[in-house]
């Protein structure tokens, strides 16, 4: 969300994520302290000072790493489910063949 909308307020972010404002503040401070997000001051059109939260190169790298890990996990889950489905289909075919054999008197 920060990458798509760096000028989102903490309150808006909390509302969008359905978490407390304090939770968002705590998480942002942790990301900032780890160098994954930087804060930039800017003026809004109504002359109030606001902040923009921008992913740093380290933050972008971590995001890419997490996305890669997620993708690998999902591909492994897919392969596992595919094997399970094939196994179940074979089992169903074997049972169907057994029932046909019984019905035909073999």
Protein Blocks (a to p, Z undefined) as FASTA:
>chain_A
ZZmmmmbcfklmmmmnopafklmmmmmmmmmmnopaccdddddfkopacddddddfklmm
mmmmmmmmmmmmmmmmmmmmmmmmmmmmmmmmmmmmmmmmmmnoZZ
